[in-house]
Amino acid sequence: MPMIDRRGFLGALAAAGAMGVMRPRAARADEKRLGVALVGIGKLTQTQLLPALKKTTACRLAALVSGHPDKARKVAAEYGLPEKNIYSYETFDRLADNPEVDIVYVVLPNAMHAEYTIRAARAGKHVYCEKPMAVSVRECEEMIAACNKAKRMLGIAYRLHFEPHNLEVARIARSKELGAIKVIEAAGCTMVGDPKQWRLDKKLSGGGSLVDIGIYALQAARYISGEEPVSVTARQSVTDPAKFKGIDETMLFELAFPSGVLASCISSYAVFLNHFTVAAEAGRFGVDPGLNYHGIRGFRSDGKPLAFPDIDQFAAEMDDFATCVRAGKPTRVPGEEGLRDVRIMEAIYRAAESGREVKLG
């Protein structure tokens, strides 16, 4: 299954931004909707993915995988899914025998992404995996290798690559519509409640605010600049050691790009803050809020509009991936894209621990 390279990805993103709102074409009557198995039926699955699947044109709910049989039966009944298409983690590999399932969407704690992506590939299924892709570069490489060996496509759920305001910001930046960009400010911050949730357990999450919400700031800096960082500096802070044991509560990090552009980024579990702002030679532009599921707003200092209709980002990303699988064409959010982020985040953690700049190869 072909994978898109970095140059091709950036070109696709720019073209998408120029088109404005992106909607995959509706499926023809003779085209089958691809069946999706959702692995994990927590909050994201129940509040976003399941409703989004009802809105898609290229895919449909085909199976559920859960460690909670009663909850799974309840959800299946609500969405008209036969009980025979409910699986446990122990029976997960039986998906190989279910021709109704084309794509496995992994919606599990980060430390489980690699195992279930690899098992899904071995079962002969295409895989869409929540971000961050995994908790280490090694795991990311193993996931990519498993999907390549099985000749199955691997995509990472970067929903903002399908959100029209973010696409337009990237287009403005790379087209130099307001002149060459100089500085990017990106904030991905939220507040967490329950101290017992898996996101605060490093064994399951692989990190703190950076890997969970800060990855949006990292991604924005990369897709807005159209470049890969050459070095990083970072500083982390924890104000509540009992709650944030062994993980970052707040992370400030700076990315230096080959062109000289600098990105100043913050991730935090201490405040609500999310925006991506670009300072260019002839003005400023960006999105604020920039990463919400709904209600993203754009701005330009020259007064021109930066506004598009609200979309269901989850429906858009699933439709796009299903369309790519069906057509045998590259996804713009391949495993290699997830690997790049994990490699950079590992460097950010090293920079924070050492207090020194870390170079990126």
C-alpha positions, 0 to 999 in steps of 0.5 A: 500500500503506497505511503505519501512522502513529506513533500507530497503530504505538504503539497496535498495539505496546501491544495486542500487549504486552497479548496477551503472546506474539504469533503470527500466525494459521496460514495457511488451506489456501486461502492461499498462502505468500508466496515470499521471496528472501533477498538475501545469504547471510552468517552471519545468513541462514544461521544465523537466517533460513533456519532461521526460514523453515522455521518460518513459516506465511505464507511460504517460501524462493523464491530466493537472491541471492548473489555466491558461486555455489558457496555459493549452490548448496550452500545451495539444495541444503540447503533444497530450492531449485531452482538456477533460483531462484539469482540473482547481483547482476548478474542480480538484476533478473530477479526481476521475471520470477519470480512465485514471489517476492513479498517480497525480504528485503535482508540486505546491508551497510548501504550496499547497502540502498538500492540493492537495496530500490529495485531490488526495488521496481522489480521489483514486489516487496515489500521487507523490509530489515535495520536500519539501514534505510540510511546516510543520511536521503536514502537512506531517503527514496529507498527509501520513495519507490520503494516507494510509487511501485511500490505495494509495502510496505516493512518494516524488520527490527526483530525486537524489535517481535515479541518478547513480553518487550519488548512487555510492557515497552512496555505496562507503561510506557505503561499506567503500571502502575508509575506514570509512567516517569522514566528509561530505561537502554538498552544495546546492546553486543557485542564484534567480532572480525575487524578486516576484517569489513564492519561496521568499514568505514565505506564499507559500514556507515555508522558503528560500534557505534551503527548496528549494535548501539546502534540497539537501545538507541535503538529501546527508548527510543522504543518504551518511552516511546512518544514521539519525542526532542526533543533528543540529547547524545552522546560517543564513544570509541575505544580502538583506533584501528587497528581502529575507523578512522573509526567509533565503538567506544563511544557514550554518548548521551542522549535527551530526550523531550517528557514530561521522560523521559530515556533514557541509552543506550550502544552499544559494540563493547568489551563484552558488555552488553544490557539495557533498564531503566525507572525509574518512580514505583512501581518498576523493570522491564525486560529483561536480556538484552534483545536476544538472539535467545533467552533474553531475561528480564524483571523487575519490582521488585514481584515480579510475573512478566514471563516468556513462552515463547521464540520465534523472533523472525525467524520471527515478523517474517517471518510478520507481514510476509507476513500484512500483505502478503497482507491489504493492511494496514499493517506496524508496522515501515514504512520511516518507522520506519527513517527516524526512527532514521536521522535520530536517529542522524545527530543523535547523531553531530553531537552527539558531534562538536560536544559540543553538544546537538542539537535534533530537529524 
